[in-house]
């Protein structure tokens, strides 16, 4: 039997409940949208609850935009305060019996990571070299 350990998340989650809107293109190329409510957020993503609308497939690219009136919420990550954020549907919650559509979606933000200098040892000289993570 395999033992499972506790995995520490790389980004702290914060409970933030604000209205937002998802937009995406369906398989035929038509633009779709859904009103959602955030449940929890981190610097890397967000879980949104969705009461109605068409089901969004796993890994579909979507744009998430928090309603303008709530963009200054204290716990909201900076990238959600700035406008639309390109995201990917990372997990689809179970479907509601009443609507037949998923009750929510976990979204992973698709943003360029900040260039971070990472110290890496030089192989031949013994000096430290700087590498840029992209």
C-alpha positions in Angstrom: 0.0 0.0 0.0 1.3 3.4 -1.0 1.4 6.2 1.6 0.4 9.6 0.6 2.0 12.6 2.2 0.6 16.1 2.6 1.6 18.3 -0.3 2.2 21.9 0.5 0.7 24.4 -2.0 3.1 26.7 -3.7 0.7 29.7 -3.3 -1.4 30.6 -0.3 -5.1 30.6 -0.9 -7.3 33.3 0.4 -11.1 33.2 0.7 -12.3 36.0 -1.5 -16.0 36.2 -2.6 -16.5 38.7 -5.4 -18.5 38.6 -8.7 -16.7 38.1 -11.9 -17.2 37.1 -15.5 -15.7 34.4 -17.7 -15.5 34.7 -21.4 -14.3 32.0 -23.8 -14.8 30.6 -27.3 -16.6 27.4 -27.7 -15.8 24.6 -30.2 -17.5 26.4 -33.0 -15.7 29.7 -32.3 -18.6 31.5 -30.8 -17.8 33.8 -27.9 -19.5 32.6 -24.7 -19.7 34.1 -21.2 -20.8 33.2 -17.7 -21.3 35.2 -14.5 -19.3 33.6 -11.7 -18.4 34.2 -8.1 -14.8 33.6 -6.8 -14.5 31.3 -3.8 -10.8 31.3 -3.1 -7.8 32.9 -4.9 -4.1 32.7 -4.9 -1.3 34.3 -7.0 -1.5 31.3 -9.3 -5.2 30.8 -9.8 -8.8 31.0 -8.6 -11.8 28.7 -8.0 -15.0 30.1 -9.3 -18.6 29.0 -8.6 -20.9 29.0 -11.6 -24.7 28.7 -11.3 -25.7 28.5 -14.9 -24.4 28.6 -18.5 -22.8 26.2 -20.8 -20.2 23.7 -19.5 -16.6 24.8 -20.1 -14.3 21.9 -21.1 -11.1 21.0 -19.2 -8.1 23.0 -20.3 -10.2 25.5 -22.3 -8.6 29.0 -22.3 -10.8 31.6 -20.7 -10.6 35.2 -19.6 -11.5 36.0 -16.1 -12.5 39.6 -15.1 -13.6 40.7 -11.7 -16.5 43.1 -11.6 -15.1 46.7 -11.6 -16.9 47.6 -8.4 -15.0 44.9 -6.4 -11.5 45.2 -7.9 -10.2 46.9 -4.8 -11.0 44.1 -2.5 -8.2 43.8 0.1 -7.3 40.1 -0.5 -7.6 40.2 -4.3 -4.3 39.4 -6.1 -2.9 42.4 -8.1 -3.4 40.7 -11.4 -7.1 40.4 -10.8 -7.3 44.1 -10.0 -5.8 45.0 -13.3 -8.5 43.7 -15.7 -8.9 40.5 -17.7 -6.6 37.6 -16.9 -6.0 34.8 -19.4 -6.5 31.5 -17.6 -6.9 27.8 -18.3 -9.6 25.5 -16.8 -7.5 23.3 -14.6 -10.2 21.3 -12.8 -14.0 21.0 -13.4 -16.2 20.5 -10.3 -18.9 17.9 -10.2 -22.2 18.7 -12.1 -25.2 19.9 -10.3 -28.3 17.7 -10.7 -30.6 20.7 -11.2 -28.7 22.1 -14.2 -26.5 19.3 -15.5 -23.6 21.8 -15.6 -20.5 21.9 -13.4 -20.8 23.8 -10.1 -17.5 25.5 -10.6 -14.0 25.6 -12.1 -10.5 25.8 -10.9 -8.6 28.2 -13.1 -4.8 28.5 -13.5 -3.6 32.0 -14.4 -1.5 32.0 -17.6 0.8 34.9 -17.2 4.5 35.3 -17.9 6.4 34.5 -14.7 8.7 37.2 -13.5 12.2 36.7 -14.7 14.1 35.5 -11.6 17.8 35.2 -11.4 18.7 31.7 -10.1 22.2 31.0 -8.8 23.7 28.0 -10.5 27.2 26.6 -9.9 29.5 26.8 -12.9 30.8 23.4 -13.9 34.4 24.1 -14.7 35.4 27.3 -13.0 33.9 26.8 -9.6 32.4 30.2 -9.8 28.7 30.9 -9.4 26.9 31.7 -12.6 23.6 33.5 -13.0 20.8 31.8 -14.9 17.5 33.4 -15.7 14.4 31.3 -15.2 11.8 31.8 -17.9 
